[in-house]
Amino acid sequence: MLRRVLGVLAATVMVAAGAACSSKQESSGGGTDQSPIVVGSTLSLTGAFAATGLIHKVAGEQYVERLNAAGGLLGRKVEWTVLDDQSDTAKVGPLYEQLIAQNKVDLIMGPYATPNILAAMAVAERHGYVLPQHTAVLAPQLSYPCQFPAWSIGPTPNQFIPNLLFDAVATLPTPPKKIAVLTSQSGSAAFVTDGLGDDKTGVLSIAKERGLDVVVDRHYPPTTSDWAGMAAEVRDAKPDLVISNSLGVDTVNALNAMKQLGYTPPKVFSLFPAPGPLLGLGAASEGALSVSIFEPNKPLVDKVGGDAQAIVDEFKTKATTAKVAFPVFETQAAASWNAWDILASGVKAAGSVDNKAICDGLHSKGADTTFSGHLSFDPKVNNFWPTTLGIKQIQNGEWVMVWPQDRAAAPIK
């Protein structure tokens, strides 16, 4: 567990640099400027999202070290200035203003969690900075042409995720017929349940189309601390599958509250969990499902090839030292790595850290990533690339990719 700090925590580490859409001019690799390229960002290092925010910090630091060991970018070392947004969306905008207007960072990287990313995006657009971001998939609202997603579920995640999940569980010997849906009223989580704007497609509507009985539909604020009422409602409804469209440790809190009532649901799906705490529940979370773009299962690591195994092993060492609850290079770390790859690709394509040139370069040349291959960015779909998302499951105390079958390391149980 991270120490809670009173002020804003700033940590500067050597890091891979990225992109921006302004016309700020910086010297290219052929120039004489040897000063560091400075990337600024916030992360949730304390508060509700800290368990996941720390994963992104460790992955980013690791990327930076490797990048600088290989010569940096444009022949210059890179520094990463990280400010703690304390998992408070209201703090994110002012902190990015500080990074750009006061600290004069060259480039920025997005924070963790969709509400925070949307807040950072508004500042990035106002100042004309490129914003690579790890985890926001709320495609309709991410309309700034110079935001670049590192985790894509395509332009309609509210349709893709429910169909992916229901296709997977339909292959079980006894497919679920009754579902309970618990939804955080926060960013992408509510989007996957309810849709957005004129598109009301989501878990609820697709479940009904497939003949599933929604026995619980409970929405709750992100600040929820009392889970007893929700737990009792789920227990009394006796669903075959609990869908927790949530972030961070919400699913853990809900399952712990159910355990207090002597109840364990037959099957659980958690949308965007902090992976370690959910795994740490032991028998209570065995068989739990979630989404993933990468798990360090041997078939997947071998498929990626290259430095993948070395990156996975090195991350485990660094994350263990940093006391990450789940020191495994999985989907959150892979999304973080993708974001830094996008940033570095943009700088290389531009041949400078001119912000507009980087944005243009990413649109014209795309980005080469270690864990998701070559990505192309089309502003017509808000830069969301064809998804590589799958379903993972806790099996024998480990997360394992189980769906779709052509990318599975084990069958779904």
C-alpha positions as CSV (number, residue, x, y, z in Angstrom):
1,M,0.0,0.0,0.0
2,L,1.4,3.4,-0.9
3,R,1.9,6.1,1.7
4,R,-0.7,8.8,1.5
5,V,0.9,12.1,1.1
6,L,-0.4,15.5,2.1
7,G,0.8,17.4,-0.9
8,V,1.2,16.6,-4.6
9,L,3.9,14.1,-5.0
10,A,6.3,14.8,-7.9
11,A,8.7,12.1,-9.0
12,T,11.1,12.6,-11.9
13,V,12.5,9.6,-13.7
14,M,14.3,9.1,-17.0
15,V,11.6,8.2,-19.6
16,A,10.5,7.8,-23.2
17,A,9.2,10.9,-24.7
18,G,6.2,11.7,-26.7
19,A,4.1,14.0,-28.6
20,A,2.1,17.2,-28.8
21,C,0.0,19.0,-31.3
22,S,1.2,22.5,-30.7
23,S,3.7,24.2,-33.0
24,K,6.3,24.5,-30.2
25,Q,9.6,24.1,-31.9
26,E,12.4,21.8,-30.5
27,S,15.6,20.8,-32.1
28,S,15.7,17.5,-34.0
29,G,18.2,14.7,-33.7
30,G,20.6,16.6,-36.0
31,G,20.7,19.7,-33.7
32,T,23.1,20.5,-30.9
33,D,20.5,20.6,-28.1
34,Q,21.5,17.9,-25.6
35,S,19.0,18.9,-22.8
36,P,16.6,16.3,-21.7
37,I,13.2,15.9,-23.4
38,V,10.7,16.3,-20.5
39,V,7.4,14.4,-20.4
40,G,4.8,15.4,-17.8
41,S,1.8,13.5,-16.5
42,T,-0.2,12.7,-13.5
43,L,-1.0,9.3,-12.0
44,S,-3.2,8.1,-9.2
45,L,-0.5,7.3,-6.7
46,T,-2.8,7.6,-3.7
47,G,-6.5,7.3,-3.3
48,A,-9.0,4.8,-4.8
49,F,-7.1,4.2,-8.0
50,A,-3.6,3.9,-6.5
51,A,-3.4,0.1,-6.8
52,T,-3.6,0.5,-10.6
53,G,-1.8,3.8,-10.8
54,L,1.3,2.3,-9.3
55,I,1.4,-0.4,-12.1
56,H,1.5,2.4,-14.7
57,K,4.2,4.2,-12.8
58,V,6.5,1.1,-12.6
59,A,5.8,0.3,-16.3
60,G,6.6,3.8,-17.4
61,E,9.8,4.0,-15.3
62,Q,10.9,0.7,-16.8
63,Y,10.2,1.9,-20.4
64,V,12.1,5.1,-19.7
65,E,15.1,3.3,-18.4
66,R,15.2,1.0,-21.4
67,L,14.7,3.8,-23.8
68,N,17.5,5.9,-22.4
69,A,19.8,2.9,-22.2
70,A,19.3,2.7,-26.0
71,G,20.2,6.4,-26.5
72,G,17.0,8.1,-25.7
73,L,15.1,10.0,-28.4
74,L,16.6,12.2,-31.0
75,G,19.9,11.6,-29.3
76,R,18.6,13.2,-26.1
77,K,17.8,11.6,-22.7
78,V,14.2,11.8,-21.6
79,E,12.8,12.7,-18.2
80,W,9.3,11.9,-16.9
81,T,7.8,14.3,-14.3
82,V,4.9,12.5,-12.5
83,L,2.4,14.3,-10.2
84,D,0.0,12.5,-7.9
85,D,-3.6,13.4,-8.8
86,Q,-4.7,11.5,-5.7
87,S,-7.4,9.7,-7.7
88,D,-9.3,13.0,-7.7
89,T,-10.6,14.1,-11.1
90,A,-10.9,17.7,-9.9
91,K,-7.2,17.9,-9.4
92,V,-6.2,16.5,-12.8
93,G,-6.9,19.5,-15.0
94,P,-5.0,22.0,-12.8
95,L,-2.0,19.7,-12.5
96,Y,-1.8,19.3,-16.3
97,E,-2.1,23.1,-16.5
98,Q,0.8,23.3,-14.1
99,L,2.9,20.9,-16.1
100,I,2.4,22.7,-19.4
101,A,2.2,26.4,-18.3
102,Q,4.6,26.4,-15.4
103,N,6.9,23.4,-15.7
104,K,7.1,23.9,-19.5
105,V,7.2,20.2,-20.2
106,D,7.9,19.3,-23.8
107,L,5.3,16.5,-24.0
108,I,2.7,14.8,-21.9
109,M,1.3,11.4,-21.1
110,G,-2.2,10.6,-20.0
111,P,-3.2,9.7,-16.4
112,Y,-5.1,6.6,-15.3
113,A,-8.9,6.2,-15.4
114,T,-11.3,7.5,-18.0
115,P,-12.6,10.6,-16.0
116,N,-9.1,11.7,-15.3
117,I,-8.1,11.1,-19.0
118,L,-11.0,13.2,-20.1
119,A,-9.9,16.0,-17.8
120,A,-6.4,15.8,-19.1
121,M,-7.6,15.8,-22.7
122,A,-9.4,19.1,-22.3
123,V,-6.1,20.7,-21.2
124,A,-4.1,19.0,-23.9
125,E,-6.5,20.3,-26.6
126,R,-6.4,23.8,-25.2
127,H,-2.6,23.9,-25.3
128,G,-2.3,21.8,-28.5
129,Y,-0.4,18.9,-26.9
130,V,-0.6,15.3,-28.1
131,L,-2.1,13.0,-25.4
132,P,-1.2,9.3,-25.6
133,Q,-3.4,7.6,-23.0
134,H,-3.4,4.1,-21.5
135,T,-6.9,3.2,-20.6
136,A,-9.8,5.4,-21.7
137,V,-12.1,3.5,-24.1
138,L,-15.1,5.9,-24.0
139,A,-14.6,6.4,-27.8
140,P,-17.5,8.8,-28.5
141,Q,-16.2,11.4,-26.0
142,L,-12.5,11.1,-26.9
143,S,-12.9,13.3,-30.0
144,Y,-9.7,15.3,-29.7
145,P,-7.8,14.4,-32.9
146,C,-4.4,14.3,-31.1
147,Q,-5.4,11.9,-28.3
148,F,-4.1,8.4,-29.1
149,P,-5.4,5.4,-27.2
150,A,-3.1,2.6,-26.2
151,W,-5.9,0.3,-25.3
152,S,-8.6,0.0,-27.9
153,I,-11.9,-1.7,-27.9
154,G,-12.8,-0.1,-31.2
155,P,-15.3,2.7,-31.6
156,T,-18.2,0.9,-29.9
157,P,-16.9,-0.9,-26.7
158,N,-20.5,-0.7,-25.3
159,Q,-21.4,-3.3,-28.0
160,F,-18.1,-5.2,-28.3
161,I,-17.5,-6.1,-24.6
162,P,-21.0,-7.5,-23.8
163,N,-21.1,-9.6,-26.9
164,L,-17.5,-10.8,-26.2
165,L,-18.5,-11.8,-22.7
166,F,-21.8,-13.4,-23.6
167,D,-20.2,-15.4,-26.5
168,A,-17.6,-16.7,-24.0
169,V,-19.9,-17.8,-21.2
170,A,-22.4,-19.3,-23.8
171,T,-19.7,-22.0,-24.3
172,L,-19.9,-23.1,-20.7
173,P,-21.5,-26.5,-19.9
174,T,-24.2,-24.5,-18.0
175,P,-24.5,-21.0,-19.5
176,P,-25.8,-18.3,-17.2
177,K,-29.5,-17.4,-17.5
178,K,-29.8,-14.8,-14.8
179,I,-27.4,-11.9,-14.4
180,A,-26.9,-9.1,-11.8
181,V,-25.3,-5.9,-13.1
182,L,-23.4,-3.5,-10.8
183,T,-22.3,-0.3,-12.5
184,S,-20.0,2.4,-11.3
185,Q,-21.3,5.8,-12.5
186,S,-17.9,6.6,-13.9
187,G,-16.7,7.0,-17.4
188,S,-16.2,3.8,-19.4
189,A,-17.9,1.6,-16.8
190,A,-21.3,3.2,-17.2
191,F,-20.8,3.4,-21.0
192,V,-20.5,-0.4,-21.2
193,T,-23.7,-0.9,-19.2
194,D,-25.9,1.8,-20.6
195,G,-24.4,3.2,-23.8
196,L,-24.0,6.9,-24.3
197,G,-26.1,9.6,-25.9
198,D,-28.3,8.3,-28.7
199,D,-26.7,4.8,-28.6
200,K,-28.3,3.1,-25.7
201,T,-26.7,-0.3,-26.5
202,G,-24.9,-1.9,-23.6
203,V,-24.9,-4.9,-21.3
204,L,-28.5,-4.4,-20.3
205,S,-29.9,-4.2,-23.7
206,I,-27.8,-6.9,-25.2
207,A,-28.5,-9.3,-22.3
208,K,-32.2,-8.9,-23.0
209,E,-31.7,-9.4,-26.7
210,R,-30.0,-12.7,-25.9
211,G,-32.8,-13.8,-23.6
212,L,-30.9,-13.3,-20.3
213,D,-32.9,-12.2,-17.3
214,V,-31.4,-9.1,-15.6
215,V,-32.4,-9.7,-12.0
216,V,-30.3,-6.8,-10.5
217,D,-29.5,-3.5,-12.1
218,R,-27.7,-1.3,-9.6
219,H,-25.8,1.9,-10.4
220,Y,-23.6,3.4,-7.7
221,P,-21.3,6.5,-7.3
222,P,-17.5,6.0,-7.5
223,T,-17.3,7.2,-3.9
224,T,-19.3,4.3,-2.5
225,S,-18.0,2.8,0.7
226,D,-21.0,0.9,2.0
227,W,-21.5,-2.3,-0.1
228,A,-23.8,-4.2,2.2
229,G,-27.0,-3.2,0.6
230,M,-25.8,-4.1,-2.9
231,A,-24.4,-7.4,-1.6
232,A,-27.7,-8.3,0.0
233,E,-29.6,-7.4,-3.2
234,V,-27.4,-9.7,-5.3
235,R,-27.6,-12.6,-2.8
236,D,-31.4,-12.4,-2.7
237,A,-31.7,-12.4,-6.5
238,K,-29.5,-15.5,-6.9
239,P,-27.9,-14.6,-10.3
240,D,-25.8,-17.1,-12.3
241,L,-23.4,-14.3,-13.2
242,V,-22.5,-11.0,-11.5
243,I,-21.3,-8.4,-14.0
244,S,-19.3,-5.7,-12.1
245,N,-18.8,-2.9,-14.6
246,S,-16.4,-1.1,-12.4
247,L,-12.8,0.1,-11.8
248,G,-10.1,-0.5,-9.3
249,V,-11.1,-2.4,-6.2
250,D,-14.9,-2.1,-6.5
251,T,-15.4,-5.8,-7.3
252,V,-13.2,-6.8,-4.4
253,N,-15.3,-4.6,-2.1
254,A,-18.6,-6.0,-3.4
255,L,-17.3,-9.6,-3.1
256,N,-16.0,-9.0,0.4
257,A,-19.5,-7.6,1.4
258,M,-21.1,-10.7,-0.1
259,K,-18.7,-12.9,1.8
260,Q,-19.8,-11.2,5.0
261,L,-23.3,-12.4,4.2
262,G,-22.1,-15.9,3.7
263,Y,-22.7,-15.7,-0.1
264,T,-20.4,-16.3,-3.1
265,P,-21.8,-15.7,-6.6
266,P,-21.4,-18.6,-9.0
267,K,-19.6,-16.5,-11.6
268,V,-18.2,-13.0,-11.6
269,F,-17.1,-10.6,-14.4
270,S,-15.1,-7.5,-13.4
271,L,-14.6,-4.9,-16.2
272,F,-11.5,-2.9,-15.3
273,P,-10.2,-4.2,-11.9
274,A,-7.0,-3.7,-10.2
275,P,-5.7,-7.2,-11.0
276,G,-3.8,-8.0,-7.8
277,P,-6.5,-7.3,-5.1
278,L,-9.1,-9.4,-7.0
279,L,-6.6,-12.3,-7.4
280,G,-5.8,-11.9,-3.7
281,L,-9.3,-12.9,-2.6
282,G,-8.3,-16.5,-3.2
283,A,-11.2,-19.0,-3.5
284,A,-13.7,-16.2,-3.5
285,S,-12.5,-14.9,-6.9
286,E,-11.5,-18.3,-8.5
287,G,-13.1,-18.4,-11.9
288,A,-13.6,-14.6,-12.1
289,L,-13.5,-13.1,-15.6
290,S,-12.2,-9.8,-16.9
291,V,-11.0,-8.2,-20.2
292,S,-7.4,-8.1,-21.3
293,I,-5.2,-7.1,-24.2
294,F,-2.3,-9.1,-22.8
295,E,-1.4,-11.7,-20.2
296,P,2.0,-13.1,-19.6
297,N,0.9,-16.7,-20.4
298,K,3.7,-18.5,-22.3
299,P,1.7,-19.0,-25.6
300,L,1.0,-15.2,-25.7
301,V,4.6,-14.2,-24.7
302,D,6.0,-16.5,-27.4
303,K,3.6,-15.1,-30.0
304,V,4.8,-11.5,-29.2
305,G,8.5,-12.6,-29.3
306,G,11.3,-10.2,-29.3
307,D,12.0,-8.6,-25.9
308,A,8.6,-9.6,-24.5
309,Q,9.9,-12.2,-22.0
310,A,12.7,-9.9,-20.8
311,I,10.3,-7.0,-20.3
312,V,7.8,-9.3,-18.4
313,D,10.6,-10.6,-16.1
314,E,12.1,-7.2,-15.5
315,F,8.7,-5.7,-14.6
316,K,8.2,-8.4,-12.0
317,T,11.4,-7.5,-10.3
318,K,10.7,-3.8,-10.3
319,A,7.1,-4.2,-9.3
320,T,8.0,-6.5,-6.5
321,T,10.5,-3.9,-5.2
322,A,7.8,-1.2,-5.5
323,K,5.4,-3.4,-3.5
324,V,2.9,-3.6,-6.3
325,A,0.1,-5.9,-5.0
326,F,0.2,-7.9,-8.2
327,P,3.7,-7.6,-9.7
328,V,2.8,-9.2,-13.1
329,F,3.1,-7.6,-16.5
330,E,-0.5,-8.0,-17.7
331,T,-3.1,-5.8,-19.5
332,Q,-2.6,-2.6,-17.5
333,A,1.2,-2.7,-17.9
334,A,0.8,-3.6,-21.5
335,A,-1.5,-0.7,-22.1
336,S,1.1,1.6,-20.4
337,W,3.9,0.2,-22.6
338,N,1.7,0.8,-25.7
339,A,1.2,4.4,-24.7
340,W,5.0,5.0,-24.4
341,D,5.6,3.2,-27.7
342,I,3.1,5.5,-29.3
343,L,4.8,8.5,-27.8
344,A,8.2,7.4,-29.0
345,S,6.9,6.5,-32.5
346,G,5.4,9.9,-32.8
347,V,8.7,11.7,-32.0
348,K,10.6,9.5,-34.4
349,A,8.1,10.1,-37.2
350,A,8.3,13.8,-36.6
351,G,12.1,13.9,-36.2
352,S,11.5,16.4,-33.5
353,V,9.4,17.2,-30.5
354,D,7.3,19.7,-32.5
355,N,3.9,18.9,-31.2
356,K,1.9,19.3,-34.4
357,A,4.4,17.3,-36.4
358,I,4.2,14.4,-33.9
359,C,0.4,14.3,-34.2
360,D,0.6,14.4,-38.0
361,G,3.3,11.8,-37.9
362,L,1.1,9.4,-35.9
363,H,-1.8,9.9,-38.2
364,S,0.3,9.3,-41.3
365,K,2.6,6.6,-40.1
366,G,1.0,5.0,-37.1
367,A,3.0,3.5,-34.2
368,D,4.9,0.2,-33.7
369,T,4.1,-1.3,-30.4
370,T,5.7,-4.3,-28.6
371,F,2.6,-5.9,-27.4
372,S,-0.1,-4.9,-29.9
373,G,1.9,-4.7,-33.1
374,H,1.5,-1.8,-35.6
375,L,-1.3,0.6,-34.8
376,S,-3.0,2.9,-37.3
377,F,-4.9,5.9,-36.1
378,D,-8.0,7.2,-38.0
379,P,-9.4,10.5,-36.7
380,K,-12.8,9.5,-38.2
381,V,-13.1,6.9,-35.4
382,N,-11.3,9.0,-32.8
383,N,-8.0,7.1,-33.4
384,F,-9.4,3.8,-32.0
385,W,-7.7,0.9,-33.8
386,P,-9.1,-2.6,-34.4
387,T,-9.3,-4.2,-31.0
388,T,-7.2,-7.1,-29.7
389,L,-9.3,-7.5,-26.6
390,G,-9.9,-10.9,-25.1
391,I,-11.4,-12.4,-21.9
392,K,-9.1,-13.6,-19.1
393,Q,-10.0,-15.8,-16.1
394,I,-8.6,-16.6,-12.7
395,Q,-7.6,-20.3,-12.9
396,N,-5.7,-22.0,-10.1
397,G,-4.7,-18.6,-8.7
398,E,-3.5,-17.1,-12.0
399,W,-4.9,-14.9,-14.7
400,V,-5.2,-16.8,-17.9
401,M,-6.4,-15.7,-21.4
402,V,-9.4,-17.9,-22.2
403,W,-11.3,-16.1,-25.1
404,P,-11.5,-15.9,-28.1
405,Q,-10.3,-19.4,-28.7
406,D,-7.7,-18.5,-31.3
407,R,-5.8,-16.4,-28.7
408,A,-6.6,-18.5,-25.6
409,A,-4.0,-20.0,-23.4
410,A,-6.6,-22.3,-21.7
411,P,-10.3,-23.0,-22.2
412,I,-12.8,-21.1,-20.2
413,K,-14.2,-22.8,-17.1
